Amino acid sequence: MARVIVDVMLKPEILDPQGQAIARALPRLGFSGVAGVRQGKRFEVELDGPADEAALAEVRKMAETLLANTVIEDYAVRVEG
């Protein structure tokens, strides 16, 4: 069994109001030195078999079809472990 991670983030040119709210809250909570925050999503996909190229291609297809809105989001697929 293999675990594949799909990280989804807003594209750099898209405003991230949640990230901005977090960045504004950090100094009030005593954290300093943060120039910016962007929030994203993480999906963990457990595969029945190995994470070979065919399986990773299928996960990429999942990301493009359902997990990410590719108009405003980028995604990255990686094998954990």
N, CA, C and O of each residue as an XYZ file, in Angstrom:
324
protein
N       0.861     -1.183      0.000
C       0.000      0.000      0.000
C       0.897      1.233      0.000
O       1.897      1.289      0.716
N       0.534      2.197     -0.795
C       1.309      3.433     -0.892
C       0.411      4.616     -0.575
O      -0.800      4.575     -0.791
N       1.020      5.656     -0.065
C       0.296      6.903      0.220
C       0.863      7.999     -0.667
O       2.072      8.222     -0.722
N      -0.043      8.672     -1.355
C       0.328      9.777     -2.234
C      -0.301     11.045     -1.684
O      -1.478     11.056     -1.324
N       0.477     12.104     -1.619
C       0.021     13.389     -1.101
C      -0.230     14.329     -2.278
O       0.592     14.448     -3.188
N      -1.384     14.993     -2.237
C      -1.700     16.025     -3.221
C      -1.851     17.333     -2.456
O      -2.771     17.497     -1.655
N      -0.938     18.257     -2.714
C      -0.995     19.584     -2.105
C      -1.607     20.546     -3.110
O      -1.162     20.623     -4.255
N      -2.635     21.281     -2.677
C      -3.336     22.221     -3.552
C      -3.189     23.621     -2.960
O      -3.478     23.841     -1.784
N      -2.738     24.563     -3.786
C      -2.574     25.951     -3.357
C      -3.170     26.882     -4.402
O      -3.167     26.584     -5.597
N      -3.680     28.014     -3.930
C      -4.119     29.034     -4.868
C      -2.932     29.492     -5.699
O      -1.808     29.563     -5.203
N      -3.182     29.800     -6.960
C      -2.115     30.331     -7.804
C      -1.639     31.656     -7.225
O      -2.424     32.363     -6.594
N      -0.367     32.009     -7.425
C       0.191     33.219     -6.814
C      -0.576     34.502     -7.127
O      -0.621     35.414     -6.302
N      -1.177     34.576     -8.309
C      -1.877     35.806     -8.683
C      -3.291     35.898     -8.107
O      -3.957     36.920     -8.275
N      -3.754     34.856     -7.437
C      -5.088     34.836     -6.839
C      -4.993     35.293     -5.389
O      -4.162     34.794     -4.631
N      -5.845     36.243     -5.002
C      -5.865     36.712     -3.613
C      -6.257     35.586     -2.676
O      -7.076     34.736     -3.026
N      -5.678     35.578     -1.494
C      -5.939     34.548     -0.489
C      -6.416     35.229      0.789
O      -5.605     35.492      1.676
N      -7.719     35.523      0.909
C      -8.206     36.244      2.089
C      -8.002     35.479      3.392
O      -7.772     36.095      4.433
N      -8.081     34.157      3.358
C      -7.849     33.398      4.588
C      -6.391     33.502      5.016
O      -6.093     33.668      6.199
N      -5.492     33.406      4.057
C      -4.074     33.571      4.372
C      -3.773     34.956      4.904
O      -2.976     35.112      5.829
N      -4.409     35.969      4.319
C      -4.209     37.339      4.787
C      -4.727     37.510      6.219
O      -4.087     38.180      7.029
N      -5.871     36.914      6.534
C      -6.422     36.999      7.894
C      -5.483     36.335      8.888
O      -5.277     36.850      9.987
N      -4.917     35.202      8.513
C      -3.963     34.516      9.385
C      -2.727     35.383      9.595
O      -2.245     35.525     10.718
N      -2.213     35.963      8.506
C      -1.021     36.815      8.605
C      -1.265     38.006      9.514
O      -0.374     38.395     10.269
N      -2.468     38.602      9.458
C      -2.773     39.742     10.338
C      -2.922     39.311     11.794
O      -2.616     40.089     12.698
N      -3.388     38.083     12.035
C      -3.600     37.604     13.405
C      -2.297     37.203     14.094
O      -2.201     37.294     15.318
N      -1.317     36.772     13.355
C      -0.083     36.269     13.968
C       0.597     37.275     14.891
O       0.956     36.896     16.006
N       0.798     38.541     14.494
C       1.437     39.489     15.417
C       0.633     39.682     16.706
O       1.209     39.856     17.779
N      -0.699     39.652     16.597
C      -1.529     39.796     17.801
C      -1.361     38.613     18.742
O      -1.618     38.724     19.941
N      -0.931     37.487     18.200
C      -0.720     36.292     19.017
C       0.732     36.143     19.453
O       1.105     35.129     20.043
N       1.550     37.149     19.165
C       2.932     37.150     19.621
C       3.936     36.588     18.631
O       5.105     36.416     18.978
N       3.514     36.299     17.417
C       4.430     35.787     16.403
C       4.885     36.934     15.512
O       4.072     37.738     15.054
N       6.195     37.003     15.270
C       6.721     38.081     14.441
C       7.588     37.504     13.332
O       7.930     36.321     13.335
N       7.935     38.363     12.388
C       8.839     37.952     11.328
C       8.176     37.209     10.180
O       8.875     36.629      9.348
N       6.848     37.207     10.107
C       6.145     36.531      9.023
C       5.746     37.573      7.976
O       5.013     38.514      8.280
N       6.223     37.405      6.767
C       5.933     38.363      5.700
C       4.603     38.075      5.016
O       3.980     38.990      4.479
N       4.161     36.832      5.023
C       2.901     36.488      4.381
C       2.526     35.045      4.644
O       3.370     34.225      5.009
N       1.261     34.745      4.456
C       0.752     33.391      4.647
C      -0.187     33.079      3.486
O      -0.984     33.923      3.077
N      -0.087     31.868      2.965
C      -1.038     31.372      1.963
C      -1.568     30.052      2.483
O      -0.806     29.194      2.929
N      -2.875     29.899      2.422
C      -3.497     28.680      2.909
C      -3.767     27.740      1.751
O      -4.077     28.180      0.644
N      -3.649     26.452      2.003
C      -3.911     25.467      0.964
C      -4.642     24.268      1.517
O      -5.152     24.293      2.637
N      -4.687     23.212      0.716
C      -5.333     21.966      1.102
C      -4.349     20.825      0.879
O      -3.500     20.882     -0.010
N      -4.480     19.797      1.698
C      -3.650     18.592      1.562
C      -4.575     17.388      1.521
O      -5.448     17.231      2.375
N      -4.375     16.545      0.525
C      -5.136     15.312      0.403
C      -4.170     14.143      0.506
O      -3.110     14.162     -0.119
N      -4.519     13.131      1.284
C      -3.735     11.910      1.379
C      -4.528     10.804      0.696
O      -5.632     10.464      1.122
N      -3.961     10.249     -0.359
C      -4.622      9.214     -1.140
C      -3.876      7.908     -0.903
O      -2.696      7.789     -1.233
N      -4.567      6.933     -0.333
C      -3.956      5.622     -0.106
C      -4.301      4.721     -1.281
O      -5.469      4.551     -1.630
N      -3.276      4.153     -1.879
C      -3.438      3.292     -3.046
C      -3.408      1.828     -2.622
O      -2.754      1.463     -1.645
N      -4.122      1.004     -3.367
C      -4.104     -0.436     -3.101
C      -2.761     -1.054     -3.455
O      -2.316     -1.992     -2.793
N      -2.121     -0.546     -4.479
C      -0.854     -1.103     -4.942
C       0.270     -0.100     -4.828
O       0.176      0.860     -4.062
N       1.331     -0.315     -5.583
C       2.485      0.587     -5.526
C       2.199      1.917     -6.206
O       1.284      2.033     -7.022
N       2.986      2.903     -5.861
C       2.864      4.246     -6.451
C       3.757      4.319     -7.686
O       4.725      5.080     -7.724
N       3.420      3.521     -8.689
C       4.178      3.546     -9.937
C       3.670      4.684    -10.818
O       2.759      5.415    -10.428
N       4.249      4.834    -11.991
C       3.883      5.957    -12.857
C       2.412      5.927    -13.256
O       1.778      6.978    -13.353
N       1.861      4.737    -13.487
C       0.443      4.635    -13.866
C      -0.450      5.109    -12.724
O      -1.431      5.818    -12.950
N      -0.109      4.715    -11.499
C      -0.903      5.133    -10.339
C      -0.785      6.632    -10.118
O      -1.779      7.290     -9.814
N       0.418      7.182    -10.267
C       0.597      8.626    -10.089
C      -0.135      9.409    -11.172
O      -0.661     10.489    -10.905
N      -0.175      8.882    -12.377
C      -0.940      9.532    -13.449
C      -2.422      9.557    -13.095
O      -3.116     10.535    -13.373
N      -2.902      8.485    -12.486
C      -4.304      8.431    -12.068
C      -4.582      9.447    -10.956
O      -5.631     10.091    -10.961
N      -3.665      9.596    -10.014
C      -3.833     10.582     -8.944
C      -3.805     11.992     -9.525
O      -4.575     12.850     -9.094
N      -2.938     12.242    -10.488
C      -2.925     13.559    -11.147
C      -4.261     13.834    -11.827
O      -4.760     14.959    -11.796
N      -4.834     12.809    -12.438
C      -6.139     12.961    -13.066
C      -7.204     13.272    -12.015
O      -8.088     14.095    -12.252
N      -7.123     12.613    -10.849
C      -8.039     12.910     -9.732
C      -7.914     14.367     -9.319
O      -8.913     15.053     -9.098
N      -6.667     14.833     -9.217
C      -6.424     16.211     -8.788
C      -7.023     17.191     -9.788
O      -7.671     18.162     -9.397
N      -6.811     16.945    -11.062
C      -7.326     17.854    -12.095
C      -8.846     17.820    -12.198
O      -9.469     18.825    -12.542
N      -9.445     16.665    -11.900
C     -10.885     16.487    -12.056
C     -11.666     16.931    -10.833
O     -12.733     17.530    -10.963
N     -11.143     16.642     -9.633
C     -11.935     16.839     -8.425
C     -11.233     17.614     -7.320
O     -11.846     18.480     -6.694
N      -9.976     17.326     -7.071
C      -9.316     17.871     -5.881
C      -8.918     19.335     -6.014
O      -8.905     20.062     -5.021
N      -8.598     19.774     -7.217
C      -8.152     21.155     -7.428
C      -9.011     21.820     -8.497
O      -9.439     21.185     -9.460
N      -9.250     23.102     -8.304
C      -9.874     23.923     -9.343
C      -8.719     24.531    -10.125
O      -8.161     25.552     -9.722
N      -8.362     23.909    -11.233
C      -7.135     24.294    -11.937
C      -7.194     25.676    -12.574
O      -6.184     26.164    -13.082
N      -8.351     26.307    -12.555
C      -8.443     27.687    -13.028
C      -7.747     28.621    -12.042
O      -7.077     29.571    -12.448
N      -7.908     28.349    -10.740
C      -7.353     29.246     -9.716
C      -6.355     28.561     -8.790
O      -5.745     29.225     -7.952
N      -6.173     27.242     -8.922
C      -5.290     26.517     -8.011
C      -4.250     25.713     -8.782
O      -4.494     25.233     -9.889
N      -3.083     25.583     -8.159
C      -2.030     24.677     -8.629
C      -2.009     23.478     -7.686
O      -2.461     23.572     -6.545
N      -1.494     22.372     -8.156
C      -1.373     21.205     -7.289
C      -0.027     20.519     -7.527
O       0.587     20.655     -8.586
N       0.406     19.780     -6.512
C       1.627     18.993     -6.607
C       1.327     17.609     -6.044
O       0.651     17.473     -5.024
N       1.838     16.585     -6.722
C       1.632     15.204     -6.300
C       2.981     14.639     -5.891
O       3.975     14.801     -6.601
N       3.011     13.966     -4.729
C       4.256     13.358     -4.275
C       3.937     12.091     -3.496
O       2.863     11.964     -2.908
N       4.861     11.179     -3.497
C       4.720      9.933     -2.751
C       5.283     10.163     -1.351
O       6.386     10.688     -1.196
N       4.529      9.772     -0.346
C       5.000      9.925      1.031
C       5.863      8.713      1.390
O       5.561      7.570      1.047
N       6.961      9.027      2.102
C       7.809      7.946      2.592
C       8.776      7.485      1.649
O       9.548      6.576      1.952
